[in-house]
Amino acid sequence: MPGASRSCYRAGRWPPSSWRGCGYWTLIASIRKRPGEGKNALLALLSVAEVKLAIVTDDDIDIHNPDDLDWAMTFRVQADRDLIVLQGSRGKHIDPSIKSWKLGKGGLPTTAKLGIDATIPEGVPKKLYRRIRVYGQDRVKPEEYR
């Protein structure tokens, strides 16, 4: 991760869908967080011109597991304080949402970028973010209901 301290960065990846059409527009990273580093990691990831969406989690989340990632974004994110939208960031002509065909010759595209801080807030004990177990969940077989 550009500009990241080696002591806090744990893992990073492009989601599987990246190889099926999104290129490297989305990045997901796991960090061992200290105060303020969730937002700093997002800003570092979003500084890459090609990246439009960045997600940062704590290192207890397996970022390669879509269920873990969904859980972290559902239960560790409050949209009013954990999202960053960067307007007017440098974009790429290949992104159709920019409408680069309207820029004219030599026009430089700009875009908005989204960062999601799915880390536990500072000062909150990690034990409060343990996963709940739904009684009988392991006995339900979805294929029986098709």
OpenMM code with the backbone's topology and positions (N, CA, C; nanometers):
from openmm import Vec3, app, unit

residues = "MET PRO GLY ALA SER ARG SER CYS TYR ARG ALA GLY ARG TRP PRO PRO SER SER TRP ARG GLY CYS GLY TYR TRP THR LEU ILE ALA SER ILE ARG LYS ARG PRO GLY GLU GLY LYS ASN ALA LEU LEU ALA LEU LEU SER VAL ALA GLU VAL LYS LEU ALA ILE VAL THR ASP ASP ASP ILE ASP ILE HIS ASN PRO ASP ASP LEU ASP TRP ALA MET THR PHE ARG VAL GLN ALA ASP ARG ASP LEU ILE VAL LEU GLN GLY SER ARG GLY LYS HIS ILE ASP PRO SER ILE LYS SER TRP LYS LEU GLY LYS GLY GLY LEU PRO THR THR ALA LYS LEU GLY ILE ASP ALA THR ILE PRO GLU GLY VAL PRO LYS LYS LEU TYR ARG ARG ILE ARG VAL TYR GLY GLN ASP ARG VAL LYS PRO GLU GLU TYR ARG".split()
positions = [
    Vec3(0.0855, -0.1163, 0.0000),
    Vec3(0.0000, 0.0000, 0.0000),
    Vec3(0.0902, 0.1227, 0.0000),
    Vec3(0.0684, 0.2190, -0.0908),
    Vec3(0.1548, 0.3353, -0.0987),
    Vec3(0.1539, 0.4146, 0.0302),
    Vec3(0.2702, 0.4490, 0.0812),
    Vec3(0.2816, 0.5351, 0.1978),
    Vec3(0.2431, 0.4697, 0.3291),
    Vec3(0.2149, 0.3401, 0.3321),
    Vec3(0.1705, 0.2748, 0.4547),
    Vec3(0.2895, 0.2316, 0.5382),
    Vec3(0.2734, 0.2429, 0.6672),
    Vec3(0.3736, 0.1938, 0.7598),
    Vec3(0.3711, 0.0415, 0.7568),
    Vec3(0.4875, -0.0209, 0.7486),
    Vec3(0.4905, -0.1673, 0.7447),
    Vec3(0.4354, -0.2273, 0.8729),
    Vec3(0.4384, -0.1526, 0.9821),
    Vec3(0.3909, -0.2072, 1.1084),
    Vec3(0.2399, -0.2191, 1.1141),
    Vec3(0.1664, -0.1453, 1.0315),
    Vec3(0.0207, -0.1509, 1.0407),
    Vec3(-0.0430, -0.2259, 0.9249),
    Vec3(0.0189, -0.2309, 0.8095),
    Vec3(-0.0405, -0.2941, 0.6915),
    Vec3(-0.0303, -0.4453, 0.7039),
    Vec3(-0.1432, -0.5156, 0.6873),
    Vec3(-0.1436, -0.6604, 0.7017),
    Vec3(-0.1617, -0.7331, 0.5688),
    Vec3(-0.2615, -0.6935, 0.4899),
    Vec3(-0.2890, -0.7630, 0.3636),
    Vec3(-0.3682, -0.6713, 0.2730),
    Vec3(-0.3599, -0.6971, 0.1436),
    Vec3(-0.4377, -0.6203, 0.0477),
    Vec3(-0.4770, -0.7082, -0.0691),
    Vec3(-0.5840, -0.6700, -0.1369),
    Vec3(-0.6260, -0.7487, -0.2519),
    Vec3(-0.7181, -0.6676, -0.3406),
    Vec3(-0.7290, -0.7143, -0.4645),
    Vec3(-0.8335, -0.6683, -0.5545),
    Vec3(-0.9439, -0.7717, -0.5438),
    Vec3(-1.0703, -0.7325, -0.5445),
    Vec3(-1.1764, -0.8330, -0.5380),
    Vec3(-1.1779, -0.9199, -0.6629),
    Vec3(-1.2300, -1.0431, -0.6522),
    Vec3(-1.2322, -1.1338, -0.7684),
    Vec3(-1.2990, -1.0718, -0.8899),
    Vec3(-1.3997, -0.9887, -0.8690),
    Vec3(-1.4680, -0.9270, -0.9831),
    Vec3(-1.3753, -0.8360, -1.0623),
    Vec3(-1.2647, -0.7947, -1.0012),
    Vec3(-1.1699, -0.7073, -1.0702),
    Vec3(-1.1171, -0.7718, -1.1968),
    Vec3(-1.1008, -0.9028, -1.1932),
    Vec3(-1.0457, -0.9717, -1.3085),
    Vec3(-1.1515, -0.9953, -1.4147),
    Vec3(-1.2786, -0.9665, -1.3823),
    Vec3(-1.3864, -0.9877, -1.4776),
    Vec3(-1.4424, -0.8564, -1.5292),
    Vec3(-1.3679, -0.7486, -1.5222),
    Vec3(-1.4172, -0.6276, -1.5843),
    Vec3(-1.3888, -0.4981, -1.5114),
    Vec3(-1.3655, -0.5026, -1.3792),
    Vec3(-1.3427, -0.3773, -1.3052),
    Vec3(-1.1959, -0.3395, -1.3001),
    Vec3(-1.1099, -0.4237, -1.3572),
    Vec3(-0.9676, -0.3912, -1.3550),
    Vec3(-0.9186, -0.3787, -1.2133),
    Vec3(-0.8436, -0.2752, -1.1877),
    Vec3(-0.7930, -0.2547, -1.0510),
    Vec3(-0.8538, -0.1285, -0.9928),
    Vec3(-0.9805, -0.1073, -1.0124),
    Vec3(-1.0504, 0.0127, -0.9661),
    Vec3(-1.0882, 0.0037, -0.8194),
    Vec3(-1.0909, -0.1168, -0.7637),
    Vec3(-1.1268, -0.1386, -0.6236),
    Vec3(-1.0104, -0.2042, -0.5511),
    Vec3(-0.9785, -0.1537, -0.4318),
    Vec3(-0.8757, -0.2151, -0.3476),
    Vec3(-0.9318, -0.2364, -0.2083),
    Vec3(-0.8948, -0.3483, -0.1471),
    Vec3(-0.9363, -0.3813, -0.0116),
    Vec3(-0.8100, -0.4098, 0.0680),
    Vec3(-0.7995, -0.3506, 0.1880),
    Vec3(-0.6799, -0.3698, 0.2694),
    Vec3(-0.7183, -0.4010, 0.4128),
    Vec3(-0.6339, -0.4780, 0.4774),
    Vec3(-0.6484, -0.5127, 0.6181),
    Vec3(-0.5304, -0.4513, 0.6921),
    Vec3(-0.5589, -0.3850, 0.8044),
    Vec3(-0.4513, -0.3200, 0.8799),
    Vec3(-0.4612, -0.3548, 1.0286),
    Vec3(-0.3471, -0.3483, 1.0971),
    Vec3(-0.3452, -0.3513, 1.2418),
    Vec3(-0.3520, -0.2047, 1.2828),
    Vec3(-0.4694, -0.1610, 1.3204),
    Vec3(-0.4997, -0.0185, 1.3327),
    Vec3(-0.4531, 0.0428, 1.4640),
    Vec3(-0.4016, 0.1628, 1.4506),
    Vec3(-0.3773, 0.2535, 1.5626),
    Vec3(-0.4623, 0.3761, 1.5347),
    Vec3(-0.4831, 0.4638, 1.6334),
    Vec3(-0.5727, 0.5784, 1.6128),
    Vec3(-0.5431, 0.6557, 1.4839),
    Vec3(-0.6482, 0.6769, 1.4039),
    Vec3(-0.6390, 0.7553, 1.2813),
    Vec3(-0.5927, 0.6805, 1.1591),
    Vec3(-0.5425, 0.5584, 1.1761),
    Vec3(-0.4832, 0.4886, 1.0618),
    Vec3(-0.5849, 0.4317, 0.9643),
    Vec3(-0.7091, 0.4118, 1.0062),
    Vec3(-0.8109, 0.3651, 0.9117),
    Vec3(-0.8304, 0.4662, 0.8005),
    Vec3(-0.8491, 0.5920, 0.8388),
    Vec3(-0.8694, 0.6986, 0.7401),
    Vec3(-0.7405, 0.7235, 0.6607),
    Vec3(-0.6257, 0.7187, 0.7273),
    Vec3(-0.4989, 0.7390, 0.6562),
    Vec3(-0.4761, 0.6310, 0.5509),
    Vec3(-0.5096, 0.5063, 0.5849),
    Vec3(-0.4935, 0.3976, 0.4885),
    Vec3(-0.5853, 0.4198, 0.3684),
    Vec3(-0.7085, 0.4646, 0.3944),
    Vec3(-0.8006, 0.4939, 0.2837),
    Vec3(-0.7450, 0.6012, 0.1922),
    Vec3(-0.6930, 0.7078, 0.2507),
    Vec3(-0.6379, 0.8158, 0.1691),
    Vec3(-0.5193, 0.7681, 0.0862),
    Vec3(-0.4372, 0.6806, 0.1439),
    Vec3(-0.3234, 0.6260, 0.0681),
    Vec3(-0.3728, 0.5427, -0.0499),
    Vec3(-0.4724, 0.4575, -0.0262),
    Vec3(-0.5252, 0.3739, -0.1343),
    Vec3(-0.5918, 0.4578, -0.2424),
    Vec3(-0.6680, 0.5589, -0.1998),
    Vec3(-0.7400, 0.6421, -0.2965),
    Vec3(-0.6480, 0.7376, -0.3724),
    Vec3(-0.5233, 0.7512, -0.3272),
    Vec3(-0.4290, 0.8379, -0.3986),
    Vec3(-0.3818, 0.7747, -0.5291),
    Vec3(-0.4032, 0.6447, -0.5453),
    Vec3(-0.3686, 0.5762, -0.6697),
    Vec3(-0.4718, 0.6170, -0.7748),
    Vec3(-0.4271, 0.6689, -0.8874),
    Vec3(-0.5172, 0.7264, -0.9873),
    Vec3(-0.6270, 0.6299, -1.0308),
    Vec3(-0.5953, 0.5033, -1.0458),
    Vec3(-0.6916, 0.4070, -1.0981),
    Vec3(-0.7964, 0.3639, -0.9961),
    Vec3(-0.7703, 0.3821, -0.8688),
    Vec3(-0.8591, 0.3323, -0.7637),
    Vec3(-0.9748, 0.4284, -0.7420),
    Vec3(-1.0974, 0.3754, -0.7526),
    Vec3(-1.2184, 0.4548, -0.7268),
    Vec3(-1.2868, 0.4140, -0.5968),
    Vec3(-1.2650, 0.2909, -0.5515),
    Vec3(-1.3264, 0.2404, -0.4290),
    Vec3(-1.2199, 0.1710, -0.3458),
    Vec3(-1.2088, 0.2106, -0.2191),
    Vec3(-1.1149, 0.1470, -0.1274),
    Vec3(-1.1894, 0.1102, 0.0005),
    Vec3(-1.1587, -0.0075, 0.0526),
    Vec3(-1.2179, -0.0550, 0.1771),
    Vec3(-1.1037, -0.0964, 0.2684),
    Vec3(-1.1087, -0.0517, 0.3939),
    Vec3(-1.0070, -0.0876, 0.4923),
    Vec3(-1.0758, -0.1561, 0.6099),
    Vec3(-1.0188, -0.2708, 0.6531),
    Vec3(-1.0718, -0.3451, 0.7670),
    Vec3(-0.9613, -0.3646, 0.8708),
    Vec3(-1.0010, -0.4115, 0.9883),
    Vec3(-0.9033, -0.4532, 1.0888),
    Vec3(-0.8443, -0.5872, 1.0467),
    Vec3(-0.7329, -0.6238, 1.1109),
    Vec3(-0.6644, -0.7469, 1.0710),
    Vec3(-0.7338, -0.8746, 1.1184),
    Vec3(-0.8438, -0.8636, 1.1933),
    Vec3(-0.9182, -0.9838, 1.2314),
    Vec3(-1.0188, -1.0254, 1.1233),
    Vec3(-1.0304, -0.9465, 1.0183),
    Vec3(-1.1208, -0.9753, 0.9076),
    Vec3(-1.0419, -1.0398, 0.7944),
    Vec3(-1.0919, -1.1521, 0.7451),
    Vec3(-1.0295, -1.2184, 0.6301),
    Vec3(-1.0814, -1.1492, 0.5039),
    Vec3(-1.0012, -1.0614, 0.4472),
    Vec3(-1.0463, -0.9825, 0.3327),
    Vec3(-1.0626, -1.0665, 0.2061),
    Vec3(-1.0206, -1.1912, 0.2104),
    Vec3(-1.0383, -1.2814, 0.0967),
    Vec3(-1.1703, -1.3579, 0.1063),
    Vec3(-1.2402, -1.3405, 0.2188),
    Vec3(-1.3680, -1.4082, 0.2414),
    Vec3(-1.4804, -1.3052, 0.2272),
    Vec3(-1.5644, -1.3161, 0.1237),
    Vec3(-1.6716, -1.2176, 0.1028),
    Vec3(-1.7676, -1.2053, 0.2213),
    Vec3(-1.7919, -1.3159, 0.2946),
    Vec3(-1.8799, -1.3093, 0.4110),
    Vec3(-1.8177, -1.2254, 0.5225),
    Vec3(-1.6878, -1.2427, 0.5464),
    Vec3(-1.6189, -1.1610, 0.6469),
    Vec3(-1.6241, -1.0133, 0.6087),
    Vec3(-1.5994, -0.9857, 0.4825),
    Vec3(-1.5992, -0.8472, 0.4365),
    Vec3(-1.7383, -0.7856, 0.4495),
    Vec3(-1.8411, -0.8591, 0.4100),
    Vec3(-1.9791, -0.8104, 0.4263),
    Vec3(-2.0101, -0.7832, 0.5728),
    Vec3(-1.9689, -0.8738, 0.6608),
    Vec3(-1.9949, -0.8575, 0.8031),
    Vec3(-1.9287, -0.7304, 0.8552),
    Vec3(-1.8032, -0.7094, 0.8187),
    Vec3(-1.7313, -0.5898, 0.8654),
    Vec3(-1.7985, -0.4623, 0.8150),
    Vec3(-1.8403, -0.4615, 0.6882),
    Vec3(-1.9031, -0.3401, 0.6351),
    Vec3(-2.0425, -0.3188, 0.6937),
    Vec3(-2.1104, -0.4259, 0.7307),
    Vec3(-2.2438, -0.4130, 0.7888),
    Vec3(-2.2378, -0.3676, 0.9344),
    Vec3(-2.1480, -0.4259, 1.0138),
    Vec3(-2.1497, -0.4007, 1.1575),
    Vec3(-2.0400, -0.3086, 1.2095),
    Vec3(-1.9465, -0.2673, 1.1256),
    Vec3(-1.8416, -0.1759, 1.1713),
    Vec3(-1.8462, -0.0408, 1.1019),
    Vec3(-1.9416, -0.0210, 1.0143),
    Vec3(-1.9489, 0.1035, 0.9379),
    Vec3(-2.0746, 0.1813, 0.9755),
    Vec3(-2.0560, 0.3077, 1.0059),
    Vec3(-2.1651, 0.4040, 1.0186),
    Vec3(-2.1424, 0.5033, 0.9051),
    Vec3(-2.2366, 0.5077, 0.8120),
    Vec3(-2.2167, 0.5839, 0.6882),
    Vec3(-2.1861, 0.7312, 0.7129),
    Vec3(-2.2399, 0.7892, 0.8183),
    Vec3(-2.2176, 0.9320, 0.8407),
    Vec3(-2.0774, 0.9641, 0.8907),
    Vec3(-2.0024, 0.8643, 0.9349),
    Vec3(-1.8672, 0.8948, 0.9831),
    Vec3(-1.7570, 0.8058, 0.9262),
    Vec3(-1.7936, 0.6984, 0.8577),
    Vec3(-1.6925, 0.6040, 0.8105),
    Vec3(-1.6747, 0.6003, 0.6598),
    Vec3(-1.7395, 0.6907, 0.5887),
    Vec3(-1.7225, 0.7002, 0.4443),
    Vec3(-1.6466, 0.8273, 0.4108),
    Vec3(-1.5611, 0.8180, 0.3122),
    Vec3(-1.4894, 0.9340, 0.2604),
    Vec3(-1.5235, 0.9443, 0.1121),
    Vec3(-1.5676, 1.0609, 0.0687),
    Vec3(-1.5901, 1.0863, -0.0731),
    Vec3(-1.4933, 1.1964, -0.1144),
    Vec3(-1.4077, 1.1645, -0.2090),
    Vec3(-1.3111, 1.2622, -0.2606),
    Vec3(-1.3589, 1.3090, -0.3974),
    Vec3(-1.4055, 1.4315, -0.4043),
    Vec3(-1.4530, 1.4862, -0.5320),
    Vec3(-1.3374, 1.5506, -0.6069),
    Vec3(-1.3472, 1.5510, -0.7379),
    Vec3(-1.2475, 1.6184, -0.8205),
    Vec3(-1.1123, 1.5504, -0.8226),
    Vec3(-1.1092, 1.4203, -0.7962),
    Vec3(-0.9834, 1.3454, -0.8003),
    Vec3(-0.9494, 1.3096, -0.9446),
    Vec3(-0.8218, 1.2927, -0.9713),
    Vec3(-0.7768, 1.2565, -1.1053),
    Vec3(-0.8357, 1.1223, -1.1433),
    Vec3(-0.8973, 1.1140, -1.2591),
    Vec3(-0.9572, 0.9908, -1.3075),
    Vec3(-0.8853, 0.9391, -1.4302),
    Vec3(-0.9452, 0.8415, -1.4926),
    Vec3(-0.8908, 0.7810, -1.6140),
    Vec3(-0.9943, 0.7897, -1.7245),
    Vec3(-0.9496, 0.8153, -1.8461),
    Vec3(-1.0394, 0.8278, -1.9610),
    Vec3(-1.1230, 0.7023, -1.9848),
    Vec3(-1.0721, 0.5870, -1.9443),
    Vec3(-1.1413, 0.4607, -1.9699),
    Vec3(-1.2696, 0.4469, -1.8871),
    Vec3(-1.2855, 0.5245, -1.7813),
    Vec3(-1.4035, 0.5179, -1.6945),
    Vec3(-1.5208, 0.5895, -1.7618),
    Vec3(-1.6250, 0.5161, -1.8032),
    Vec3(-1.7353, 0.5800, -1.8756),
    Vec3(-1.8169, 0.6774, -1.7909),
    Vec3(-1.8127, 0.6645, -1.6574),
    Vec3(-1.8900, 0.7566, -1.5738),
    Vec3(-1.8343, 0.8989, -1.5779),
    Vec3(-1.7126, 0.9138, -1.6270),
    Vec3(-1.6504, 1.0461, -1.6393),
    Vec3(-1.7001, 1.1199, -1.7635),
    Vec3(-1.7475, 1.0457, -1.8613),
    Vec3(-1.7909, 1.1018, -1.9898),
    Vec3(-1.6762, 1.1770, -2.0574),
    Vec3(-1.5638, 1.1085, -2.0672),
    Vec3(-1.4436, 1.1711, -2.1215),
    Vec3(-1.4607, 1.2177, -2.2653),
    Vec3(-1.5574, 1.1625, -2.3380),
    Vec3(-1.5826, 1.2066, -2.4759),
    Vec3(-1.6280, 1.3522, -2.4804),
    Vec3(-1.6724, 1.4081, -2.3679),
    Vec3(-1.7145, 1.5476, -2.3623),
    Vec3(-1.6010, 1.6425, -2.3229),
    Vec3(-1.4853, 1.5879, -2.2871),
    Vec3(-1.3749, 1.6701, -2.2376),
    Vec3(-1.3040, 1.7485, -2.3472),
    Vec3(-1.3037, 1.6979, -2.4651),
    Vec3(-1.2276, 1.7637, -2.5705),
    Vec3(-1.0830, 1.7202, -2.5679),
    Vec3(-1.0134, 1.7567, -2.6722),
    Vec3(-0.8736, 1.7153, -2.6866),
    Vec3(-0.7894, 1.7719, -2.5722),
    Vec3(-0.7124, 1.6832, -2.5078),
    Vec3(-0.6231, 1.7236, -2.3998),
    Vec3(-0.6915, 1.7430, -2.2657),
    Vec3(-0.8229, 1.7247, -2.2594),
    Vec3(-0.8943, 1.7412, -2.1330),
    Vec3(-0.8569, 1.6326, -2.0331),
    Vec3(-0.8387, 1.6714, -1.9080),
    Vec3(-0.8032, 1.5757, -1.8041),
    Vec3(-0.9280, 1.5382, -1.7242),
    Vec3(-0.9579, 1.4084, -1.7148),
    Vec3(-1.0775, 1.3663, -1.6443),
    Vec3(-1.0613, 1.3720, -1.4926),
    Vec3(-1.1686, 1.4096, -1.4252),
    Vec3(-1.1713, 1.4019, -1.2799),
    Vec3(-1.2909, 1.3153, -1.2399),
    Vec3(-1.2822, 1.2598, -1.1219),
    Vec3(-1.3847, 1.1678, -1.0749),
    Vec3(-1.4027, 1.1839, -0.9251),
    Vec3(-1.5054, 1.1210, -0.8719),
    Vec3(-1.5239, 1.1100, -0.7274),
    Vec3(-1.4804, 0.9701, -0.6861),
    Vec3(-1.4171, 0.9605, -0.5691),
    Vec3(-1.3710, 0.8318, -0.5178),
    Vec3(-1.4363, 0.8070, -0.3823),
    Vec3(-1.4566, 0.6785, -0.3504),
    Vec3(-1.5222, 0.6403, -0.2261),
    Vec3(-1.4299, 0.5545, -0.1418),
    Vec3(-1.4173, 0.5890, -0.0150),
    Vec3(-1.3429, 0.5094, 0.0813),
    Vec3(-1.4343, 0.4652, 0.1932),
    Vec3(-1.4231, 0.3380, 0.2332),
    Vec3(-1.5049, 0.2833, 0.3412),
    Vec3(-1.4126, 0.2338, 0.4520),
    Vec3(-1.4245, 0.2952, 0.5688),
    Vec3(-1.3458, 0.2565, 0.6860),
    Vec3(-1.4272, 0.1554, 0.7657),
    Vec3(-1.3989, 0.0274, 0.7466),
    Vec3(-1.4717, -0.0798, 0.8143),
    Vec3(-1.3897, -0.1338, 0.9311),
    Vec3(-1.3221, -0.0434, 1.0018),
    Vec3(-1.2445, -0.0810, 1.1199),
    Vec3(-1.3242, -0.0462, 1.2449),
    Vec3(-1.2875, -0.1095, 1.3556),
    Vec3(-1.3524, -0.0798, 1.4838),
    Vec3(-1.3116, 0.0619, 1.5246),
    Vec3(-1.4079, 0.1444, 1.5689),
    Vec3(-1.3746, 0.2813, 1.6088),
    Vec3(-1.2738, 0.2839, 1.7247),
    Vec3(-1.1930, 0.3892, 1.7305),
    Vec3(-1.0964, 0.4043, 1.8391),
    Vec3(-1.1680, 0.4093, 1.9735),
    Vec3(-1.1068, 0.3462, 2.0731),
    Vec3(-1.1608, 0.3511, 2.2089),
    Vec3(-1.2716, 0.2515, 2.2374),
    Vec3(-1.3084, 0.1705, 2.1388),
    Vec3(-1.4135, 0.0697, 2.1587),
    Vec3(-1.3459, -0.0667, 2.1703),
    Vec3(-1.3738, -0.1403, 2.2780),
    Vec3(-1.3104, -0.2730, 2.2926),
    Vec3(-1.3509, -0.3676, 2.1803),
    Vec3(-1.2538, -0.4440, 2.1324),
    Vec3(-1.2769, -0.5383, 2.0226),
    Vec3(-1.3829, -0.6421, 2.0600),
    Vec3(-1.3928, -0.6752, 2.1886),
    Vec3(-1.4881, -0.7778, 2.2315),
    Vec3(-1.6331, -0.7376, 2.2032),
    Vec3(-1.6586, -0.6081, 2.1896),
    Vec3(-1.7941, -0.5631, 2.1576),
    Vec3(-1.8298, -0.5889, 2.0109),
    Vec3(-1.7319, -0.6269, 1.9325),
    Vec3(-1.7540, -0.6527, 1.7903),
    Vec3(-1.7398, -0.8003, 1.7564),
    Vec3(-1.7638, -0.8867, 1.8540),
    Vec3(-1.7650, -1.0307, 1.8256),
    Vec3(-1.8907, -1.0638, 1.7466),
    Vec3(-1.8790, -1.1639, 1.6635),
    Vec3(-1.9937, -1.2054, 1.5831),
    Vec3(-2.0959, -1.2776, 1.6694),
    Vec3(-2.2212, -1.2471, 1.6426),
    Vec3(-2.3273, -1.3193, 1.7112),
    Vec3(-2.3538, -1.4494, 1.6369),
    Vec3(-2.3956, -1.5499, 1.7103),
    Vec3(-2.4331, -1.6763, 1.6479),
    Vec3(-2.5843, -1.6873, 1.6538),
    Vec3(-2.6431, -1.7122, 1.5417),
    Vec3(-2.7874, -1.7288, 1.5334),
    Vec3(-2.8195, -1.8741, 1.5646),
    Vec3(-2.9062, -1.8945, 1.6631),
    Vec3(-2.9414, -2.0301, 1.7047),
    Vec3(-2.9942, -2.1101, 1.5855),
    Vec3(-2.9375, -2.2277, 1.5638),
    Vec3(-2.9831, -2.3174, 1.4590),
    Vec3(-2.9355, -2.2824, 1.3190),
    Vec3(-2.8557, -2.1774, 1.3050),
    Vec3(-2.8111, -2.1340, 1.1724),
    Vec3(-2.7353, -2.2437, 1.0983),
    Vec3(-2.6562, -2.3202, 1.1703),
    Vec3(-2.5759, -2.4246, 1.1062),
    Vec3(-2.6606, -2.5442, 1.0604),
    Vec3(-2.7873, -2.5528, 1.1062),
    Vec3(-2.8740, -2.6634, 1.0658),
    Vec3(-2.9600, -2.6289, 0.9444),
    Vec3(-2.9669, -2.5021, 0.9073),
    Vec3(-3.0490, -2.4618, 0.7929),
    Vec3(-2.9729, -2.4919, 0.6650),
    Vec3(-3.0404, -2.5559, 0.5727),
    Vec3(-2.9796, -2.5899, 0.4433),
    Vec3(-3.0606, -2.5199, 0.3353),
    Vec3(-3.0086, -2.4053, 0.2843),
    Vec3(-3.0821, -2.3271, 0.1857),
    Vec3(-3.1269, -2.4065, 0.0640),
    Vec3(-3.0483, -2.5062, 0.0240),
    Vec3(-3.0849, -2.5835, -0.0949),
    Vec3(-3.2157, -2.6600, -0.0763),
    Vec3(-3.2576, -2.6841, 0.0479),
    Vec3(-3.3839, -2.7526, 0.0735),
    Vec3(-3.5057, -2.6625, 0.0469),
    Vec3(-3.4826, -2.5349, 0.0285),
    Vec3(-3.5927, -2.4394, 0.0118),
    Vec3(-3.6038, -2.3864, -0.1304),
    Vec3(-3.5431, -2.4520, -0.2240),
    Vec3(-3.5476, -2.4075, -0.3638),
    Vec3(-3.6647, -2.4659, -0.4351),
] * unit.nanometer
topology = app.Topology()
chain = topology.addChain("A")
for resn in residues:
    res = topology.addResidue(resn, chain)
    for name in ("N", "CA", "C"):
        topology.addAtom(name, app.Element.getBySymbol(name[0]), res)
